[in-house]
Amino acid sequence: MGRHGSADAKCAAATTHDEWKTERMKRHFSLLLAPLLALSLVTGAAPMAQAQSSQFAPVIRVNNLGITGYEIAQRTRFMELLGAKGDIRKQAEDALIEDRLRMWKARADGISLAPGAVQQGMSEFAARANLTAEEFVKALGEAGVDAQTYRDFVAAGMIWREVVKAHFAGRIQATDADVARALALETPKAEMTQVLLSEVIVRVGGGGEAEAMAKARRASAARTEAEFAEVAREISSSTSSRKGGQLDWMPIEGLPAEVRGAVMNLRPGRTTAPLSMPNAVAVFFMRGIDEGGDVAPGEQAVGYATLLLGATGAEETASLAAKVAADANTCDDLYSVARDLPAERLERVEGARRGELPADVAAAVSRLDAGETKVLRRGPNDVLVMLCDRGRAINTALGETGPSTDAVRNQIVNQRVAVMADALLDELKAEAVIVRP
């Protein structure tokens, strides 16, 4: 009895260990593979001449590249491990069709991977779960996914990145203005801020971006919602044009970074400048904003400049104010306007917290967008104040640092490249010959 009890205990312990191991791998699959599921990476085409059974016969052809029943079963199992819901087999078929299109494009462009690159990629991917490539392959095999499926999965992701790099590297850029708008996201709007926007989307056609930009400026010049709606119905390529460009309430966090940055500090009734997007130029009109609560004092900082114009009512004062209106669109432009004036008449303040602002300046900049001005009366003189920027105050005592411009620039470029890559795949899909025998 003692021996049998010992054997039973060992069996139970082994079973418990196997269950623990299975759960551990499920967590690895969820953490590591789920973010890549959306990429629908390529699995290699099974050689038709080597098909030994109907399981390995092609059931779908994409530009004459076959997808076998076995591959569909493998992808289905793979997606089950990732926790996919719904018609998983249909999802697997759709993913493999896109996979073949990616592979076809790589071959058409003459793009291939260097020897050893795939094995290195497999090792790097497995290392995210603190496993070697061999350990990861073994775990997949125990879950019903074979090693070649994993190898093809990794190889396809790597080669698609090479295709995207070949097509778009150097062509997608982020301007300083794009970076500045994205950095404005540091403004601590209240949690779950909702915005009510209207949009005009002008596709870049045969006339190029310059023509699209010229059309978009019409929308940017609109001063009322009715004017903006009229322009949207006339020139917008978006389906929202039928409603005058009107969109429903949406969380501001759901907008692309460059759009979010542009609309963050708009007040109702104002439009953004034209925004360059992949294959389009966009303009947005702020119809409403719900910040969901107050922003804590001291969390917000602004940069502003003040220029002493001169005595109230004096001709010189009016002339200098007119020169600012004509020649200064940013705080940097004020230095040129004031170059012949005593240096003390122009003051620039960076990163001032709300509680640190003079009362008249605080009241003025709360209603301004960056680059806008207001003339204040101070004793016998007029003083012009311009908002330079608005953002989150950095608490250096807590070791906080702001995002670097290089990091923001790279983020914007990567987002735009991702959009262009999706557009390329859509184009391949539209032109593909897909046959189901």
Secondary structure, DSSP 8 states (H G I E B T S, - for coil): -HHHHHHHHHHHHHHHHHHHHHHHHHHHHHHHHHHHHTT--------GGG--SGGGSEEEEETTEEEEHHHHHHHHHHHHHTT--S-HHHHHHHHHHHHHHHHHHHHHTT----TTHHHHHHHHHHHTTT--HHHHHHHHHHTT--HHHHHHHHHHHHHHHHHHHHHHTTT----HHHHHHHHGGGS---TT-EEEEEEEEEE--TTHHHHHHHHHHHHHT--SHHHHHHHHHHH--SGGGGGTTB---EEGGGS-HHHHHHHTT--TT-B---EEETTEEEEEEEEEEE--S---TTSEEEEEEEEEEEETT-HHHHHHHHHHHHH-SSHHHHHHHTTTS-GGGEEEEEEEEGGGS-HHHHHHHTT--TT-EEEEEETTEEEEEEEEEEEE---GGGT-----HHHHHHHHHHHHHHHHHHHHHHHHHHH--EE--
